[in-house]
Amino acid sequence: MTPQKDKKSFPPLWVFSIYFAEGFPYSLVRQISTVLFKDFGASLEWVGFTSLYGLPYVFKFLWSPFLDKYSTKRKWLLSIQGVITVFILVISFLCLTKHPLAFVGIALLLLSFLSATNDIASDGYYLEALNKEEQSKFVGYQALSYRLALILGGGGVLYLSSKIKFSGAFLFSSIIFGLIFIFHLKFLPKIETQKENFLHLLKSFSIKKVAITVLIIGAVIFYFSMNREVLIKLPEYPIVPFSGFFIIFLLLIFPLVLPLIKSKLKEGKSFYSRSFVAYLDREKMAVFIIFLVLYRLGESLILNMLYPMLKSIGFERGDYGIIYGTFGIISSILGGIFGGFLISKFGLKKVGWYCVLAQNIPNLFYAYLAYIYEGDLILNKTKFLITSLFVVIETFGAGMGTSFFMVLIMRSTLIEFKASNMATATGIMNIASSMVGLFSGALVNKVGFSLFFVVAFALTIPSMILIPFLPFLKEKN
């Protein structure tokens, strides 16, 4: 039975609000965390660790079936958003504690899981509430509201934190998100039929497994509370950066075992097996997968250490919020639009190189900034303008590079498996880029900021070398 839609609802308004509610907590987790860690006195190694907050967004497909099987997407969405509101408020109070970093760090990790789950519920609600024609019609609202959320949740909150501290900024954020939650609670249309009761989900977890999980988590918390020095120095242990290298290495050699993986998957008859086999069993896919692993390594390395570098030459988080969190994001949006225009007009193969070079070459600007202003903590108008210009150029180029990358991935998907193919490709890329953070701080401590950004640029070269050998470049737009 198809649920009836509330004719009094205004889809553009709630489409705008649910995707704003997707982007806002994401910006708090991914954009604010590096700044917060640095300003709360964390080492560069720990600042690099904040890239791991991106992993729940990569692996959210693992628990997404629960949202399909139990309750309704609307109830999931409202429940999660209510908890997120409380969590942001809790983080506000945690910022006032005597030693806030560990508590806030754990809270942000939990917030990343909640935010990723909110993404699943919101996307699912959108797809079930609207037919295909409406989904296409309102896709512009998605992009606009999500990007506005990144600007407010990144640049806006950072700038506010420079005036009323992080506790006040998170309190303001909880109010903003709470108002969205109340709006959804009151006005979000009830368009779905009830599936299995949510209580059945709780009953599916055995008491024994829950008890073991709680005991393990409790033991870990107790150990680190009794051995704070071990926790503080955790990122400095060699096993940590080596684990990042190891995971990236495994992803790079993944194509070598493709024949074995494909033969195993062909034995299975499930939808998932067929989607993976169909995706992988094509010409030049080994090259394509290596490209996915390498493409964002340099850019991700830079994002982890950009604020620490700017802080080392006199910038504070309010300045960073304006320059990167606002102007930078707007510039990246414009760069993405411009890159998309070039691709649609001239074709992916002709403009691909230009988009990728526009993304990677400006990274050297940061090496130049670190070199000329090293040790200079005085922020004058000239330094502010030069840095702002460099950030705007770099983020504009990053937007162009993203447009190239996303079009390439979309062309790699098969019609019958678009969603799963897209998740596979972006997941491979995001895992690799998250692992880079495990050694970004240690690298800065070894070579300094200026050489660090040169190394980051060098990491982009292998992916650029692979461009002429990539599949899917010659297809029609």
Buried (B, 14 or more C-beta within 10 A) or exposed (E): EEBEBEEEBEBBEBBBBBBBBBBBBBBBBBBBBBBBBBBBEBBBBBBBBBBBBBBBBBBBBEEBEBBEEBBBBBBBBBBBBBBBBBBBBBBBBBBEEEEBBBBBBEBBBBBBBBBBBBBBBBBBBBEBBBEEEBBEBBEEBBBBBBBBBBBBBBBBBBBBBBEEBBBBBBBBBBEBBBEBBEBBEEBBBBBBEEBEEBEEBEEEEEEEEEEEEEEEEEEEEEEBEEEEEEBBEBBBEEEBBEBBEEBBEBBBEBBEEBEEBBEEBEEEEEEEBBBBBBBBEEEEBBBBBBBBBBBBBBBBBBBBBBBBBBBBBBBBBBBBBBBBBBBBBBBBBBBBBBBBEBBEEEBBBEBBEBBBBBBBBBBBBBBBBBBEBEEEEEBEEEBBEBBBEBBBBBBBBBBBBBBBBBBBBEBBBEEEBEEBBBBBBBBBBBBBBBBBBBBBBBBBEEEBBBBBBBBBBEBBEBBBEBBEEBBBBEEEE
